[in-house]
């Protein structure tokens, strides 16, 4: 069985209050499809939760325009701990979430007119693509990128997760994860400078090496029509010593906690990443045959990149579409490379939360 990475399933966002953050993301980012909403114990992330299970409140939500979803994650048994410094571009880990929009000028104008915290005007990245940066209510930084791809047009002014900007200690060292394991094998740009398009972003006036990576292949898999394509930008700050974003804090504390990829062939990936020097640090299969998260089920595992970023792999086996009527997608007997019919994927729209 071949390893199959189908795209970004979700970006983990640690928050202080799940319901408050979910409402904000719905109103402003169009992330209004509630796939899972669950209060339970996080029992399998012990390397990153102080060796003890912890109470959590998690919402897995998506934007039907396409892209990866949000895993909105709150520690429910302890006070979530924010960083005691301002997270800047180039700090080690995920410092910026990428979202896509088919009309960047409209998106910018609506956000500005709402009074949201805009960090930059619309500028162009080193490849010439229009983008801008802003912050959410928790002061997480988001980049919006002009992109024509979408799944279903909705009233939202943007689509879902398109990738992330990740601060690294050494780009060549981290490329083993992002190029050789995750197969972001196409370099869109690799430049070193003080970049004018970053002015306004915390740390944006420093000197960086920036490498933007994309896939050369078109992704397949059951949910690939929704996930679409994605990109990862690695940034290495050259004129200051970066902070470790989660130094002294737990996974799940406020900030970007992980980047999750939908995959097929967990056993093969387990051996592959081990051969590359990055064995699983968390592996649900060591504890149980199948992990249940509310009405969803599957297997998951994590690796840790050299700079500390947590990369999650999820092999989805069951996902609810209309659980009120007992309608689920069971993937165990479907060809792994075959996308689900668009009409079936559009049924996720029945899970929309209307404010």
N, C-alpha and C positions, 0 to 999 in steps of 0.2 A: 504494500500500500504506500503510495507516495505522500509526502508531506504537502499539505494544501493550506495556504494562508489566504483567507477569503476577503480580508479587509479589516478596517478598524471597527470593532463592535461598539466600543464605548470608551470615553475618557472619564476616569474616576475623579470626582470633585468632592473633597472633604469640606464639610460645612458645619456651622454652629447650630443650625436649625433646619432640618430637612424640609418641613412643610413651607417655611418662609422662603427658602431658596428655590424650591420647586415652583412656587407661585411666581417668583420673580423671573425665573427662566421661561416659564410659560408665557407670561405677559410680554417679555422683551425679546426672547430668542426663539419663540415658537416651539419650544420643547414640551409639547402638550400631550403626547401619547404616553400614557402610563402603562408600561409593560408589566412592571412588578412594583408593589409597594408593600414592604415587609418590615416588621420589627422582630428581631430574633437575636441569637448569639452568633458572633463571629468566632468560630472554633478552630479554624484551620490556618489562620495567619499568625500563629504564635511567634515566629521569628521577628515579626514587625509590630507586635502588640504587647511587648514586655513579657512574653512567655505565658500569658494568661488569656483565656477566652474573654471577649468583651461584648457588652450589649451594643446593638447597632439599630439604626433606623435607616433603611435604604430604599431609594426609589430609582428604578431603572426606567428612563424616559427617552423618547426619541422625537425627532422632527420628521414629519412625513415627506418633506421635500427631499430628504435623503441625506446621507452622511452617517457617521457613527452617532451613537446615543450618549447620554449623560448617565453615569452612575453617581447619584447624589447620596453621600454617605455621611452619617452623623454618629459619633460616639454617644450612646444613650446612657451609659453607666458612669461616665466621668465627664468633666467639663472639657470640651475640645480645646486644645492648646494651640493658639496662633503663634507664628514665628515672632521672635523678639527683635527682629530687624526687618527692614524693608527689602523684600525680595526684588532683586534686580536681574535684568537680562544677563545671562552668562553664569548666574548662580547654578550650582550643580543639581540637576534634575529638571523637571518640566516647569518652566516659568511662564509659558504662554500657551493657551489653547487656540487652535485654528478653527474657524468656522467659515463656511462659504456662502456667497450671495450671488445671485444672478443680476442684481442691480445695485452696485455698491454706492452710487450717489444717493439713491432713494433710502437705502439702509442707513447711511451716514446722516442724512437729513432728518429722518424720523428719530433716530437715537438722540441727535443734538437737540431737536425740538422737545423731546421728552425730558431734557435736562439730565441725561445720563452722563457719566464721567468720561468724556472723550480725551484721549491722550495725544492724538495726532490728527491732522487733517488727512484727506485722501492723498497719498503719495504713491510712488512706484518703487517696487522692490528692485534688486539688481537685475532681474530678468525683464523688467519693464511692466510687470503686472500690477494693477492698482490694488491698494490695500490701505487699511487704517487700523489703529489700535484703540481700545477702550477698556474700562474696568467695570466689573459687576459690583453688586452690593457688598460683597465680601472682599473687594479689592484684589480679585483675581484678574489677571491681564488676558485679554482676548484679541486676537488678530482676525479681521474679516478680509477675505480674499475674493476678488472677482473671479467667478467661475461659471461656466454655462451649464454644467451638468445638474440635473435634478431628477427626482423620482416622480413626485406628484406636486403640482403647483397648489400652494395653499395661500392663506392670507398673511402668513408670516413673511417678514422682510428678509429672511435668511434661511439657510439650510442648516444641517447638522455638522458634526465634528469632521473636519477635513485633515486633522493632524495636530502637530504640536511643535513648539520651539523648545529645544532641550539644551541646557547648558552642560558642557562636558569639560573634563580636564584636558583631554587630548583627543582630537578628532580622529586621528588614525586608530587609536586604541578602541574608541567607541564604534568605529565603522564595522567592527566584527559583529556587533549586534544588529545594527540598522541596515547594513548592506549585505553581509554574509548570511545572517540568520533570517531577518525579516524581508530580505530581498528588495530593499530600496536601492536598486542597482543603477539608476540613471542620475547623473549629476547635472542639475539645471544651472547652478552657478557655484563657484568656489572662489570667494574674494576676501581680501583682507583690507580693512580701512576703518575710518570713523564714518559711519553711514548716515547721511542726512535723513533718510526715511525712518530712522529709529529715534530721532530727537523727540523728546516728550515721553518716551517709554522709560521707566526707571532703569538707570544704568545705560541709557541709549547713547550717551556721549562718549562712552569708552571706545577703545579700539578692539575690533573683533575679527576673527576669521569666521565667515559664514558659509555653510555648505547646505544647499537645498537639494533634497533627494526625493525621487519619485520611482514608482515601479515602471518597468518597461512593458510588462504584460497586462492584459485585461483580466481582472479578477473574476473567478467563477464562484460556485457555491450557492447554497439555498437562498441566502439573503443578499447576495452580491448586487442585485438591482437597486436595493436601498442603500447599501454601504457606499457604492461607487468607488472612485479612486481616492487617493490620499497622498499626503506629502509629509516629510519630516525635515525640519531645519535644525542642524546642529550648529551651535554657536560656542566659540571658545574665546573668552575675554583675555586680552593680551597685556593690559596695562594696570590690572589690579588683581588681588587674590580673591577668587570667588568664594562665597559662603556655600555650605551644604544646606539646601532648603529644608530638609527634615532632620537636621542635626538636633538631637535632644528631644525629638518629638516622635509620636507614633504614626504609623500608617493609619489613615482615616482622619487625622487631624486636618484642620483647614488648609486648603491648597489643592494642587493637582497630584493625586495620590498614585495613579498608575495609568498606563495606556494599554488597552485590552484589544486583542486580535481574535477574531473568529477563525477557527482552524478545523481541519479534519486530519486525523492520524496522530492522536496524542502519544501513542506508544512510540511511533517513529520520531516525533519531535523530541521526546524525552531523550532518546539515544543521540539524535543529531546535535542538540544543544550541549549535551555532555561532551561530545567529541570536539566541540568548539571551545571548551573550557568554561562553559556557563551552565552547570547542572541546575535542575529545578531546585529552588529554595523552598517552595511550597508545592505540594502535589496531592490533590484531593484523592487520587486513586490509592494512596497509601492508607487512607482511613476508611473509605467507602467505595462501593462500586459506582454509584451515581450520586452527584450532589444535587439536592433539591433546594431551590430558592423560591418559596411560595409555590406557584403553579408551574414554574420553569424547572428544567432539569438538565444536567450535563456533567461534564468534567472540567476542572480548571487546574492550572498550574502557573507558577511564576518563575521568572529568572530576574536577576539583578544586573543591570548594565554597569560598566566600570565606574561611571560617574554617580551611580546610586539609583538611577531610574528603575522603577519596577515595571516590568513588561509581563502582562497576563495573557495566557492562552486559554480560550474557552472552546470546548467542543460541545456544541448545543445538541441535545437529544430530544428535548420537548420544549415547546414554548406556547403559552396561551394566546389565542386570538380573541375568542368570545367565550371565556370560561363560564359565563352565566348560562350559556346553552351547551356547555360541555364541548366546545370546539377548540381543539389544540392542533398544533403542527407536530407530528411525530416524525423525526428525521432518521430514526434508526434503520428504516428499510428503504430509504430513498438514495439514489445515486448521489454521492458526495459532491460531484462536480456540476450537478444540474441545478440551475436556478429555479426557485419556486415560481409558479405562475404569478404574473403581476396582479391579477384580480384577487388572488389569495393574499398577497402581501398588502394590498390596499385595505384589507379588512382590519389591519391595525388601526385604521382611522376610526373604528367603532370604539376604541379605547381612549379617544380624545377627552381630555378634561376641559370643560367649557366654563370659563370664569364669567 
